[in-house]
Amino acid sequence: MADDGSGHEMSTRRKCMKYCGVVASGGFLAGCTGNSDSDSEPEESPTPTESGEGNTEPTPTGESTATSTETTEKAFSASMPPIGELTLEEPPASWVGGFGFTADLLTALGQGDGAVGMVDPRFWYQGFYDFLDGVSVPEAADLPQITTTDRDTDMEVVYDLEPDLMAIDPNILLAAYGLEKAEAKRIRESVAPWFGNGSRRKRFDGWTTWPGGESYSYVSLPEYIPKYAALFGEEERGEALLDLYEPFIEDIRSRVPQESERRSMALVNGRYNPENRDGWVVYNPKSAVEKTWGKKQYRDLNVVDAFEGAYGGQSSTKVGFEGLLEYDPDVIIFNFGITYRDFQGVNLIQKQRELLQNHPVGSEVTAIKNDDVYVGGTPYQGPIINMFQTEMAAKQLYPDEFGSYPGYGQLSESEQLFDRQRLADIVNGDI
């Protein structure tokens, strides 16, 4: 690999044949050519006081070929902002992920065993894999974390892991975890290329745009699948996954009741108020940007938001018991609820449910009176998690159409809204 003018050779075990990033707005090349660094900024904070969503960009270049003097060898190539085009000689055997989205997506493509580290593995929810025959992944708790409690990026850990791919948008670390642009460049040249796109939620003002220096488009969950499939040489599996995923989502959308028959919901922070400190943080369940995937199930279910108009242009609002009763949702769903059912040994969801039930005002809220208070999903949802969480939310909100929600756990086959066995077969390579 040519020197990028910084004195650092790209020494990744699986070196790039070509590593050129073309930013969607045009013109800028990164990687093997000289590169200028730009702004700096933050996003994917795992502190669960968030919301989220986004926009798009070109589809992957797909499989390409590199011709030598005598043979034609397969190359593994895909394109995604902000990095642009990335071509590898071999599919990555090991990777570092973010908070769970790319980990779930790569698991769906049969690459879960390649995980060697994450930005914060506590937020890779793995419970749904228990319902898929033969699907196993590395224990999240055993994966090294590449960030510190002081919200810095631990460069030493990154170097020690020596992954083949940094399956992360580097701007997440630049914005929220103290990574410097020079360090991001050094990782790209001396450890592994970056490949990821921060599209969980709308990016806030000041979001960094390295390496191109210009704003870049969002990538939806279905658009992500063929990009990573091409880079890992899993195009057939990616197509099979989309053939299962997209009809399932379309079927759900087509069956959503008309608006007058939809129950209203409040999406409440699952971690904020178990000790009754100063109210309830309620999120706008609608996506601020269409392509983002953090609250995708609520967008697909076309939910009626009990707090619509209460956010004042923000992604959330805070109310007391009286405010909760004023807006009076039919259903309360605790965001991140599956994560906070057992977080560091405490069931934060049950504590908040009991707090509402035992309060003279809280107990008058319709959702509490009717016991329509539910565990919600994690925003860090790739295709596997999103299918389970869309099914879960559909039953919680529209039981007359989709069947009642029996609580978290295994549904009988007649209650399931998608084919678990087919999904397991795809993950396991039985395409």
C-alpha positions as CSV (number, residue, x, y, z in Angstrom):
1,M,0.0,0.0,0.0
2,A,1.4,3.4,-0.9
3,D,2.4,5.8,1.8
4,D,-0.3,8.5,2.3
5,G,2.3,11.1,2.9
6,S,2.2,10.7,6.7
7,G,5.0,8.1,7.0
8,H,2.5,5.4,8.0
9,E,2.2,2.3,5.9
10,M,-1.2,0.5,5.9
11,S,-0.2,-2.8,7.5
12,T,-3.6,-4.4,8.0
13,R,-3.3,-8.1,7.6
14,R,-5.8,-8.0,4.7
15,K,-4.5,-5.0,2.9
16,C,-6.6,-2.9,0.5
17,M,-6.0,-3.3,-3.2
18,K,-7.7,0.1,-3.5
19,Y,-9.0,2.3,-0.8
20,C,-10.5,5.5,-2.2
21,G,-13.3,7.3,-0.6
22,V,-15.5,9.3,-2.8
23,V,-17.8,11.6,-0.9
24,A,-21.3,11.8,-2.3
25,S,-21.1,15.5,-2.9
26,G,-18.2,14.7,-5.2
27,G,-14.6,15.1,-5.9
28,F,-12.8,14.2,-2.6
29,L,-10.5,11.2,-2.6
30,A,-9.3,9.6,0.6
31,G,-7.1,6.6,1.3
32,C,-4.3,5.9,-1.1
33,T,-4.3,9.5,-2.3
34,G,-3.3,12.5,-0.3
35,N,-6.0,13.5,2.2
36,S,-7.0,16.7,4.0
37,D,-8.7,16.5,7.4
38,S,-11.7,18.6,8.2
39,D,-14.1,19.5,11.0
40,S,-14.8,17.7,14.2
41,E,-18.0,16.7,16.1
42,P,-20.3,14.0,17.9
43,E,-23.4,11.5,17.6
44,E,-24.0,7.9,18.8
45,S,-23.9,8.4,22.6
46,P,-25.3,5.3,24.3
47,T,-26.8,7.4,27.1
48,P,-30.5,6.4,26.6
49,T,-31.9,9.9,26.5
50,E,-32.2,9.8,22.7
51,S,-34.3,9.5,19.7
52,G,-33.3,9.2,16.1
53,E,-33.4,8.8,12.3
54,G,-32.1,9.7,8.5
55,N,-31.7,10.0,4.5
56,T,-29.7,8.0,1.7
57,E,-26.8,7.5,-0.7
58,P,-25.7,5.3,-3.6
59,T,-26.1,1.5,-3.5
60,P,-22.9,-0.6,-3.2
61,T,-20.6,-1.1,-6.1
62,G,-21.1,-4.8,-5.5
63,E,-18.6,-7.4,-6.5
64,S,-15.8,-6.3,-8.8
65,T,-12.9,-8.0,-10.4
66,A,-9.2,-7.2,-10.4
67,T,-7.3,-8.5,-13.5
68,S,-3.7,-9.5,-13.1
69,T,-1.4,-10.4,-16.0
70,E,-2.6,-14.0,-16.1
71,T,-5.6,-14.5,-13.8
72,T,-8.8,-12.7,-12.8
73,E,-9.2,-12.5,-9.0
74,K,-12.3,-11.6,-7.2
75,A,-12.2,-8.4,-5.2
76,F,-14.6,-7.4,-2.4
77,S,-15.9,-3.9,-3.0
78,A,-18.6,-1.6,-1.7
79,S,-19.3,2.1,-1.4
80,M,-20.9,4.0,1.5
81,P,-20.6,7.6,2.7
82,P,-18.5,9.1,4.4
83,I,-15.7,6.7,3.3
84,G,-16.8,6.1,-0.2
85,E,-15.5,3.1,-2.2
86,L,-13.6,0.4,-0.4
87,T,-12.1,-2.6,-2.2
88,L,-10.3,-5.4,-0.4
89,E,-8.4,-8.4,-1.6
90,E,-10.1,-10.7,0.9
91,P,-13.3,-10.4,3.0
92,P,-12.5,-9.2,6.5
93,A,-12.1,-12.1,8.9
94,S,-12.3,-9.8,12.0
95,W,-14.0,-6.5,12.7
96,V,-14.7,-3.9,15.4
97,G,-18.3,-2.7,15.6
98,G,-20.1,0.1,17.3
99,F,-23.0,-0.3,19.7
100,G,-24.9,-3.2,18.1
101,F,-26.3,-2.2,14.7
102,T,-23.4,-3.4,12.5
103,A,-22.9,-6.4,14.8
104,D,-26.5,-7.5,14.3
105,L,-26.2,-6.9,10.5
106,L,-23.0,-8.8,10.2
107,T,-24.5,-11.6,12.3
108,A,-27.4,-11.8,9.8
109,L,-24.7,-12.1,7.0
110,G,-23.1,-15.0,8.9
111,Q,-20.1,-12.9,10.1
112,G,-20.9,-12.6,13.8
113,D,-17.9,-14.7,14.8
114,G,-15.6,-12.1,13.4
115,A,-16.4,-9.6,16.2
116,V,-13.2,-8.8,18.1
117,G,-14.2,-5.5,19.8
118,M,-16.8,-2.8,19.9
119,V,-17.3,0.9,20.8
120,D,-19.5,-0.3,23.7
121,P,-20.5,-4.0,23.6
122,R,-23.1,-3.5,26.4
123,F,-25.5,-2.2,23.8
124,W,-25.3,-5.1,21.5
125,Y,-28.5,-6.8,22.5
126,Q,-28.3,-10.6,21.8
127,G,-31.4,-12.0,23.4
128,F,-33.3,-12.5,20.1
129,Y,-30.7,-14.9,18.8
130,D,-31.9,-17.4,21.4
131,F,-35.0,-17.8,19.3
132,L,-33.1,-18.8,16.1
133,D,-31.9,-22.4,15.9
134,G,-28.2,-22.8,15.5
135,V,-27.4,-19.1,15.7
136,S,-24.6,-18.2,18.0
137,V,-22.4,-15.1,18.5
138,P,-19.5,-14.1,20.7
139,E,-20.7,-13.0,24.2
140,A,-21.0,-9.3,24.1
141,A,-19.6,-9.1,27.7
142,D,-16.4,-10.8,26.6
143,L,-15.7,-8.4,23.8
144,P,-13.1,-5.6,24.4
145,Q,-14.4,-2.1,24.5
146,I,-12.5,0.5,22.5
147,T,-13.8,3.5,24.4
148,T,-13.1,4.5,28.0
149,T,-15.4,5.6,30.9
150,D,-14.0,9.1,30.2
151,R,-15.5,8.9,26.7
152,D,-12.2,8.7,24.9
153,T,-11.1,6.2,22.2
154,D,-8.5,3.8,23.5
155,M,-6.0,3.7,20.7
156,E,-3.9,1.0,22.4
157,V,-6.9,-1.4,22.5
158,V,-7.6,-0.7,18.8
159,Y,-4.0,-1.5,17.9
160,D,-3.9,-4.6,20.1
161,L,-7.1,-6.0,18.4
162,E,-5.6,-5.6,14.9
163,P,-9.0,-6.1,13.2
164,D,-9.4,-6.4,9.4
165,L,-12.2,-3.8,9.4
166,M,-13.3,-0.9,11.5
167,A,-17.1,-1.4,10.9
168,I,-17.9,2.0,12.3
169,D,-18.5,5.5,11.0
170,P,-15.3,7.2,12.3
171,N,-17.3,10.4,12.9
172,I,-19.1,8.8,15.8
173,L,-15.8,8.5,17.6
174,L,-14.6,11.9,16.4
175,A,-17.7,13.5,17.7
176,A,-18.4,11.8,21.0
177,Y,-15.3,9.8,22.0
178,G,-12.3,12.1,21.8
179,L,-10.8,10.6,18.6
180,E,-8.6,13.1,16.7
181,K,-8.6,13.3,12.9
182,A,-4.9,12.4,12.9
183,E,-5.7,9.3,14.9
184,A,-8.6,8.3,12.7
185,K,-6.2,8.6,9.7
186,R,-3.5,6.6,11.5
187,I,-6.0,3.8,12.3
188,R,-7.0,3.7,8.6
189,E,-3.4,3.5,7.5
190,S,-1.8,1.3,10.2
191,V,-4.7,-0.9,11.5
192,A,-7.7,-1.3,9.2
193,P,-10.0,0.7,6.9
194,W,-13.2,2.3,8.2
195,F,-16.6,1.4,6.8
196,G,-19.8,2.6,8.5
197,N,-22.4,5.3,8.4
198,G,-24.0,6.9,11.5
199,S,-27.6,6.8,10.6
200,R,-29.3,5.7,13.8
201,R,-30.7,9.2,14.4
202,K,-30.6,12.7,13.0
203,R,-27.1,14.0,13.3
204,F,-26.8,17.0,15.5
205,D,-25.4,20.4,14.5
206,G,-21.6,20.3,14.4
207,W,-21.4,16.6,13.4
208,T,-18.0,15.9,11.9
209,T,-17.6,15.0,8.3
210,W,-14.3,13.2,8.1
211,P,-12.6,12.3,5.8
212,G,-14.3,14.4,3.1
213,G,-15.1,17.6,4.9
214,E,-18.7,17.8,3.5
215,S,-22.0,16.6,4.8
216,Y,-22.9,13.1,3.7
217,S,-26.1,11.2,3.2
218,Y,-27.8,8.8,5.5
219,V,-28.1,5.0,4.7
220,S,-31.3,3.1,5.5
221,L,-31.3,-0.3,7.1
222,P,-32.2,-2.2,3.9
223,E,-29.5,-0.2,1.9
224,Y,-26.9,-1.2,4.4
225,I,-27.4,-4.9,3.8
226,P,-26.1,-5.2,0.2
227,K,-23.1,-2.9,1.0
228,Y,-21.8,-5.1,3.8
229,A,-22.8,-8.2,1.8
230,A,-20.6,-7.1,-1.1
231,L,-17.6,-6.2,1.1
232,F,-17.8,-9.6,2.9
233,G,-18.5,-11.6,-0.3
234,E,-21.9,-12.6,1.0
235,E,-24.1,-11.2,-1.9
236,E,-26.2,-14.4,-2.1
237,R,-26.9,-14.3,1.6
238,G,-27.6,-10.6,1.5
239,E,-30.2,-11.1,-1.3
240,A,-31.9,-13.9,0.7
241,L,-32.0,-11.7,3.7
242,L,-33.6,-8.8,1.8
243,D,-36.1,-11.3,0.2
244,L,-37.2,-12.2,3.8
245,Y,-36.9,-8.8,5.4
246,E,-38.6,-6.5,2.9
247,P,-41.8,-8.5,2.3
248,F,-42.2,-8.8,6.1
249,I,-42.0,-5.1,6.6
250,E,-44.3,-4.4,3.7
251,D,-46.9,-6.9,5.1
252,I,-46.8,-5.1,8.5
253,R,-47.2,-1.7,6.9
254,S,-50.2,-2.9,4.8
255,R,-52.0,-4.3,7.9
256,V,-51.7,-1.2,10.1
257,P,-55.3,-0.2,11.1
258,Q,-56.7,3.1,9.9
259,E,-55.8,6.0,12.1
260,S,-59.0,6.2,14.1
261,E,-58.4,2.6,15.3
262,R,-54.8,3.0,16.3
263,R,-54.1,3.4,20.0
264,S,-52.0,6.3,21.0
265,M,-48.5,5.7,22.5
266,A,-45.9,7.4,24.6
267,L,-42.3,6.3,24.1
268,V,-40.7,6.7,27.5
269,N,-37.0,6.6,28.4
270,G,-36.4,3.1,29.9
271,R,-33.5,4.2,32.2
272,Y,-34.2,7.8,33.3
273,N,-36.7,7.6,36.2
274,P,-36.7,4.4,38.2
275,E,-36.0,6.4,41.4
276,N,-38.8,9.0,40.7
277,R,-36.3,11.8,40.4
278,D,-37.8,14.6,38.3
279,G,-40.3,13.2,35.8
280,W,-40.5,11.2,32.7
281,V,-38.5,11.7,29.5
282,V,-40.8,11.1,26.5
283,Y,-39.4,10.7,23.0
284,N,-41.0,11.6,19.7
285,P,-41.4,8.2,18.1
286,K,-41.6,9.7,14.6
287,S,-38.4,9.8,12.6
288,A,-36.9,13.2,12.1
289,V,-35.1,11.8,9.0
290,E,-36.8,9.1,6.9
291,K,-33.8,6.8,6.5
292,T,-32.7,6.5,10.1
293,W,-33.2,3.2,11.8
294,G,-33.2,3.8,15.5
295,K,-37.0,4.0,15.8
296,K,-37.8,2.4,12.4
297,Q,-40.5,0.0,13.8
298,Y,-42.6,3.0,15.0
299,R,-42.3,4.7,11.6
300,D,-43.3,1.4,9.8
301,L,-46.3,1.0,12.2
302,N,-47.4,4.6,11.5
303,V,-48.0,5.2,15.2
304,V,-50.2,7.8,16.8
305,D,-48.1,9.8,19.2
306,A,-50.0,10.9,22.3
307,F,-47.4,13.7,22.8
308,E,-47.5,15.0,19.3
309,G,-47.0,18.8,19.3
310,A,-45.4,18.7,22.8
311,Y,-41.7,18.6,21.8
312,G,-41.1,22.2,20.8
313,G,-38.8,21.2,18.0
314,Q,-36.7,18.8,20.2
315,S,-36.6,15.0,20.1
316,S,-38.0,14.6,23.6
317,T,-39.9,16.4,26.4
318,K,-40.0,15.9,30.1
319,V,-43.2,15.7,32.1
320,G,-44.3,14.8,35.6
321,F,-47.1,12.5,36.6
322,E,-49.7,15.2,35.9
323,G,-48.2,15.8,32.4
324,L,-48.3,12.1,31.7
325,L,-52.0,12.1,32.7
326,E,-52.7,15.2,30.7
327,Y,-51.6,13.6,27.4
328,D,-53.0,10.2,28.6
329,P,-51.4,7.6,26.2
330,D,-53.3,4.4,25.6
331,V,-49.9,2.5,25.6
332,I,-46.6,3.2,27.2
333,I,-43.5,1.7,25.7
334,F,-40.2,1.9,27.5
335,N,-37.4,2.8,24.9
336,F,-34.4,0.5,25.4
337,G,-36.6,-1.6,27.5
338,I,-35.1,-5.0,26.5
339,T,-31.7,-3.7,27.6
340,Y,-32.9,-2.3,30.9
341,R,-34.9,-5.3,32.0
342,D,-31.6,-6.4,33.4
343,F,-29.0,-3.7,33.4
344,Q,-26.1,-4.2,35.8
345,G,-28.3,-6.5,37.8
346,V,-31.4,-4.2,38.1
347,N,-34.7,-4.4,36.3
348,L,-35.2,-0.7,35.7
349,I,-38.4,-1.2,33.7
350,Q,-40.2,-3.0,36.5
351,K,-39.2,-0.3,39.0
352,Q,-40.8,2.4,36.8
353,R,-43.9,0.3,36.1
354,E,-44.4,-0.1,39.9
355,L,-43.8,3.6,40.4
356,L,-46.6,4.5,38.0
357,Q,-49.0,1.9,39.4
358,N,-48.5,3.0,43.0
359,H,-48.9,6.7,42.4
360,P,-52.3,8.4,42.8
361,V,-51.9,10.4,39.6
362,G,-49.8,7.9,37.6
363,S,-52.2,5.1,38.2
364,E,-55.0,7.1,36.5
365,V,-53.2,7.2,33.1
366,T,-55.1,5.0,30.6
367,A,-52.1,2.8,29.8
368,I,-51.5,2.1,33.5
369,K,-55.2,1.4,34.3
370,N,-55.4,-1.1,31.4
371,D,-51.9,-2.6,32.0
372,D,-50.7,-1.6,28.6
373,V,-47.1,-0.8,29.7
374,Y,-44.5,-2.6,27.6
375,V,-40.8,-3.3,27.2
376,G,-39.6,-1.5,24.0
377,G,-36.7,-2.2,21.7
378,T,-33.1,-1.1,21.4
379,P,-32.4,1.6,18.8
380,Y,-29.3,-0.3,17.8
381,Q,-31.2,-2.6,15.6
382,G,-29.9,-4.4,12.5
383,P,-32.2,-6.6,10.4
384,I,-32.5,-9.5,12.9
385,I,-33.3,-7.3,15.9
386,N,-35.6,-5.0,13.8
387,M,-37.7,-7.9,12.7
388,F,-38.2,-9.1,16.2
389,Q,-38.9,-5.6,17.5
390,T,-41.3,-4.7,14.7
391,E,-43.3,-7.8,15.5
392,M,-43.1,-7.0,19.2
393,A,-44.3,-3.4,18.7
394,A,-47.1,-4.4,16.3
395,K,-48.6,-6.8,18.9
396,Q,-48.2,-4.2,21.7
397,L,-50.0,-1.4,19.7
398,Y,-52.5,-3.3,17.5
399,P,-53.4,-6.6,19.1
400,D,-56.7,-6.8,17.2
401,E,-54.8,-7.1,14.0
402,F,-51.5,-8.7,14.9
403,G,-52.4,-10.7,18.0
404,S,-51.9,-9.9,21.6
405,Y,-48.4,-9.5,23.1
406,P,-47.8,-12.2,25.7
407,G,-44.7,-10.5,27.1
408,Y,-41.1,-10.9,26.2
409,G,-40.2,-14.5,25.2
410,Q,-40.8,-17.2,22.7
411,L,-44.0,-16.9,20.7
412,S,-45.8,-20.0,19.5
413,E,-45.5,-20.6,15.7
414,S,-49.1,-19.5,15.1
415,E,-48.4,-16.2,16.8
416,Q,-45.2,-15.4,14.9
417,L,-45.3,-12.7,12.2
418,F,-42.2,-13.9,10.3
419,D,-40.4,-17.2,9.6
420,R,-37.8,-17.8,12.3
421,Q,-36.5,-20.9,10.7
422,R,-35.9,-19.2,7.4
423,L,-34.1,-16.3,9.1
424,A,-32.0,-18.9,11.0
425,D,-31.2,-20.7,7.8
426,I,-29.9,-17.5,6.2
427,V,-27.7,-16.7,9.1
428,N,-26.4,-20.2,9.2
429,G,-25.7,-20.3,5.4
430,D,-28.4,-22.7,4.4
431,I,-29.6,-20.3,1.7
